[in-house]
Amino acid sequence: MGIPTLFFYPVGGSPVDREELLRLVGALHKDKAIDREIIFQGIEAALLAVAKKHFISKENISIEIDRQTGEITAMEGDKKIDPAELGRISAHTAKQIMTQKIREAERDVICEEFLPKKGTLVTGIVQRMEGPNVMAMLGKAEALLPKSEQIPGEVYRPGERLRAILLDVNKVGQRVRIIISRNHPDFIRKLFELEVPEIAEGIIKIKTIAREAGYRTKIAVLSEAPQVDCVGACVGVRGTRIKNIVDELGGEKIDIIRWDEAPEALIPNTLKPAEITGIVLSTETKQATVVVPEDQLSLAIGKRGQNVRLASRLTGWDIDILTEQEYSLRGTPTAQETREVPVETTGQGELTTVSEEKESENKEGAVHDKDQG
């Protein structure tokens, strides 16, 4: 909304339209959610700045606006100033100052609205493209989805709904810069909180997430209630819950892993569906050597090393994968902090992988039906 030039009238003109002034204040308050008092103070500051430039006087100049009637009272010491003396040019200057004050107030309102929402899910509408970046409207505020925060391969079209995580809010001059993200790991976390009530309620905890946006995500979950299966709850009956998340991500694969504090159990779980025959842990260096059959090597490593790379991020361990033959040629480790652990008992950690290409059927869905009712 523009700021009308109505504060002072030109010489020989008619008096200020008080009703118009009050209407302007009310419209700005409603349209931009700015407090009425802030608007009045902004108008007074603008008029005062103009008056001080116009009058050469040692007397103090004051300007007040009646909040009820809209009447403007300008004083130079004890002398009342006729607003008409300022003329049309000063009125234009007042309009510029007032516009600046309104923008600053609007910036503060937007900051107050969105700063508490940092790290939460927001939904907007794609407005336009600025080079590789996407501009989206979040209500009355404009947000930026930079190229670096987009999911690789996604295409955004004006008018489409866009869901993202609110990454950052900061003031830049008289404007507010709102950054949103779709490739941040916390975007996955918030989607699970939205789709899985047990996570939002704290019954199931997300321990850690490793993600390569657009390709694959590994998420480790833990149930705080023994009767609730954390993996089955995240997948949902016949995969309904996880399917909603995968659809939002455009088919990104998601591996749901049961968390275990013991690395000898957790690391093999994160490498599934590859079969593991042994694991050697070096607790001092947090290095794990995983032994697999020859035919499981490529499966454990994954395409371009993706599976083992995400497993390493998820667990916090440096994982080295060897075939049984390669391990036998290396010899037995001699460091005292190194221990060899059999993995026959690590089958408790389920891995459920869901992608757009192949939707997983949750064999535990029936068991978890009571939690979905």
Secondary structure, DSSP 8 states (H G I E B T S, - for coil): ----S-SS--TT-----HHHHHHHHHHHHHHH---HHHHHHHHHHHHHHHHHHH---SS-EEEEE-TTT--EEEEETTEE--GGGGHHHHHHHHHHHHHHHHHHHHHHHHHHHHGGGTTSEEEEEEEEEETTEEEEEETTEEEEE-GGGS-TT----TT-EEEEEEEEEEEETTEEEEEEESSSHHHHHHHHHHH-HHHHTTSEEEEEEEEETTTEEEEEEEESSTTS-HHHHHH-GGGHHHHHHHHHTTS-EEEEEE--SSHHHHHHHHHTTS---EEEEETTTTEEEEEE-GGGHHHHH-GGGHHHHHHHHHHTSEEEEEEHHHHHHH-----TTEEEE--TT-TTS-EEEE-SSS----TTTTTTHHHH-
